[in-house]
Amino acid sequence: MSVVRIVAIVLIVAGILGLLYGKFSYTKETHGFKVGSLELSVQDKETINVPVWVGAGAIVGGVLLLLLRRDG
């Protein structure tokens, strides 16, 4: 499998997942301050919304890569 084909498949899968789920979350840990052996940290849960046009664009881009790779 060529690199272009793998990138195209990854784009298609990512686009489908983006359309199905619409958002993803992750935990971001920040260190507040440290005094001696005492360290305070804060964990924030961040959510990123994936617009529909990004998911659809990834699918279209992946399909175009697959089609253009076959013709070339």
C-alpha positions in Angstrom: 0.0 0.0 0.0 1.3 3.4 -0.9 1.5 6.4 1.5 -1.1 8.3 -0.6 -3.6 5.4 -0.3 -3.1 5.2 3.5 -3.6 8.9 3.9 -6.7 8.7 1.8 -8.2 5.9 3.9 -7.3 7.8 7.1 -9.0 10.9 5.8 -12.2 8.9 5.0 -12.3 7.2 8.3 -11.6 10.4 10.2 -14.3 12.2 8.2 -16.9 9.4 9.0 -16.0 9.5 12.7 -16.3 13.3 12.7 -19.7 13.1 11.2 -20.9 10.3 13.5 -19.6 11.8 16.8 -19.4 15.5 16.1 -17.1 16.2 19.0 -14.3 14.8 21.0 -13.0 15.5 24.5 -9.6 15.3 26.2 -8.2 16.1 29.7 -5.7 18.9 29.9 -3.6 19.0 33.0 -2.0 22.4 34.1 0.3 22.9 37.0 -0.8 25.8 39.2 2.2 26.3 41.5 4.7 24.4 43.5 5.7 25.2 47.1 8.3 22.9 48.5 6.9 19.4 48.2 3.3 20.7 47.7 2.3 20.9 44.1 -1.2 22.0 42.9 -2.4 21.0 39.5 -5.7 21.5 37.7 -7.3 19.1 35.3 -9.6 20.7 32.7 -11.8 18.6 30.4 -11.7 20.2 27.0 -14.3 19.5 24.3 -13.7 20.2 20.6 -16.7 20.4 18.2 -16.1 19.1 14.7 -18.1 21.0 12.1 -20.0 19.0 9.6 -18.1 20.6 6.7 -14.8 19.4 8.1 -16.0 15.8 8.2 -17.5 16.0 4.8 -14.4 17.7 3.4 -12.2 15.0 4.8 -14.3 12.3 3.2 -14.3 14.1 -0.2 -10.6 14.7 0.0 -9.9 11.1 0.8 -12.1 9.9 -2.1 -10.4 12.3 -4.5 -7.0 11.1 -3.4 -8.1 7.5 -4.1 -9.6 8.4 -7.5 -6.7 10.6 -8.7 -4.2 8.0 -7.6 -5.8 5.3 -9.7 -5.9 7.5 -12.9 -2.2 8.7 -12.4 
